[in-house]
Amino acid sequence: MNCTAGLVLALTAIIAASAQTPTLHFAAASEWKSTPSSSPMRVAQYALPRAAGDSEDGELIVYFFGGQGGSVQANLDRWLGQMEQLDGRPSKAVATTETLTVNGMKVTVLDVSGKYVAEMAPGSPTRHNKPGFRLKAAVVETAGGPYFVKLTGPAKTVERWNTAFATFLRSAMYR
């Protein structure tokens, strides 16, 4: 075998091996618009059309940090810190969490409404200031590490897509 043929076989084996690396797959609602990802850590990104009367669409992002990303509780706490309550209560006091098993994977889901105050970009001192928002987020624990799903938007828009979001999470397949 010549050197070129050997290189082609080696590259074919590498590509085949990487193609067989399991990833998490979801079935998105047909009305959701896939948008270009602004980061390689964002494995999927969607715009969810706004509800009547809302000024903006919702946004759903699926993150994967190569098997990293912190514990489930650390992520729940971080997401809770991205919401403020107008009456001064901690967001944890008004949030709900539930744990599901989806196709053998543990999925922890957070739901909290309030004023969205997350950083505009990681490490940025500038923050969002969006009252009347809702954040629904989930950690999907796979054999290859956790995936993080975050839906944010005006409360009515997130409510509009609440059932579709639950269906999206329940469609998760790691293959």
C-alpha positions in Angstrom: 0.0 0.0 0.0 1.4 3.4 -0.9 1.7 6.3 1.5 -1.3 8.2 0.0 -3.6 5.1 0.3 -2.5 4.6 3.9 -3.2 8.3 4.7 -6.7 8.0 3.1 -7.5 4.9 5.2 -6.3 6.5 8.4 -8.3 9.7 7.7 -11.4 7.5 6.9 -11.0 5.6 10.2 -10.7 8.9 12.1 -13.8 10.4 10.4 -15.8 7.1 11.0 -14.7 7.1 14.7 -15.7 10.7 15.2 -19.0 10.1 13.3 -19.8 7.4 15.8 -19.3 9.6 18.9 -22.8 9.7 20.5 -24.5 13.1 20.7 -27.8 14.3 22.1 -30.6 14.7 19.6 -33.9 16.5 20.0 -37.0 17.0 17.9 -37.7 20.7 17.7 -41.2 22.2 17.0 -41.6 23.0 13.3 -42.5 26.6 14.2 -39.2 27.2 15.9 -36.6 28.8 13.6 -33.1 27.4 13.8 -30.6 30.3 14.0 -26.9 30.4 13.5 -24.9 29.5 16.6 -22.6 32.2 17.9 -20.3 29.7 19.7 -19.1 26.1 19.2 -20.5 25.4 22.7 -24.0 26.1 21.3 -25.0 22.9 19.6 -28.4 24.2 18.7 -30.1 27.6 18.8 -33.7 28.5 18.0 -35.9 31.6 17.9 -39.4 30.8 19.2 -42.0 33.2 17.7 -43.4 35.7 20.1 -46.9 35.5 21.6 -49.4 38.3 20.6 -48.5 41.5 22.4 -44.9 40.5 23.3 -42.1 42.7 21.9 -39.6 39.9 21.2 -39.2 36.2 20.3 -38.1 33.6 22.8 -34.7 32.0 22.5 -33.8 28.4 23.1 -30.1 27.3 23.2 -28.7 23.9 23.8 -25.1 24.0 25.2 -22.5 21.2 25.4 -19.1 22.0 27.1 -17.4 18.7 26.1 -18.5 16.9 29.2 -17.8 19.8 31.6 -20.1 22.6 32.8 -20.5 22.1 36.5 -22.9 20.2 38.6 -26.7 20.2 38.2 -27.1 22.3 41.4 -24.4 24.8 40.3 -26.3 25.4 37.0 -29.7 25.7 38.7 -28.1 28.2 41.1 -26.5 30.2 38.3 -29.8 30.3 36.3 -31.7 31.4 39.4 -29.1 34.2 39.8 -30.1 35.4 36.3 -33.6 36.3 37.5 -34.7 38.9 40.0 -38.0 39.2 41.8 -39.5 42.7 41.9 -40.6 42.1 45.6 -37.0 41.3 46.6 -37.6 37.6 47.3 -34.9 35.2 46.1 -35.8 33.6 42.8 -35.4 30.2 44.5 -38.5 31.0 46.5 -40.7 31.2 43.4 -39.0 28.7 41.1 -40.1 25.2 40.5 -37.9 22.2 39.6 -38.7 18.7 38.5 -36.7 15.7 37.6 -37.7 13.4 34.8 -36.2 10.3 33.2 -36.1 10.6 29.4 -34.8 7.6 27.5 -32.7 6.5 30.5 -31.3 10.0 31.1 -31.9 12.1 34.2 -33.3 15.5 33.2 -33.6 18.3 35.8 -35.9 21.2 34.7 -36.1 24.7 36.3 -38.9 27.2 35.7 -38.7 30.7 37.1 -40.3 34.1 36.1 -39.2 37.6 37.0 -36.7 40.2 35.7 -34.0 38.7 33.4 -30.7 40.1 34.5 -28.1 37.7 33.0 -24.8 39.0 31.8 -24.9 40.2 28.2 -21.9 38.0 27.5 -19.9 35.7 29.8 -17.8 37.8 32.1 -19.5 41.1 31.0 -20.4 43.7 33.6 -23.3 44.7 31.3 -26.5 42.8 32.2 -30.0 42.4 30.6 -32.8 44.3 32.2 -35.9 42.5 31.1 -38.9 42.5 33.5 -41.8 40.1 32.8 -39.5 37.3 31.5 -39.5 33.6 32.2 -36.6 31.2 32.2 -37.0 27.5 31.6 -33.8 25.5 31.7 -32.8 21.9 31.9 -29.7 19.7 32.5 -29.8 16.5 30.5 -27.3 14.0 32.0 -25.8 11.8 29.3 -23.0 9.2 29.3 -20.9 11.8 27.5 -21.5 14.6 30.0 -24.3 17.1 30.6 -26.1 19.1 28.0 -27.7 22.4 29.1 -31.0 23.6 27.6 -32.0 27.2 28.2 -35.2 28.9 27.1 -35.7 32.6 27.8 -38.2 35.2 26.7 -41.2 37.3 27.6 -43.4 35.3 30.0 -46.4 35.0 27.6 -44.1 33.8 24.8 -42.5 31.1 27.0 -45.9 30.1 28.2 -47.0 29.8 24.5 -44.2 27.3 24.0 -44.4 25.5 27.3 -45.9 22.3 26.0 -43.5 22.3 23.0 -40.6 22.8 25.3 -41.7 19.8 27.4 -42.1 17.7 24.2 -38.6 18.9 23.0 -37.0 17.6 26.3 -38.9 14.3 26.2 -37.7 13.7 22.6 -34.0 13.7 23.8 -32.1 10.7 22.4 -28.4 10.1 23.1 -27.0 8.2 20.1 
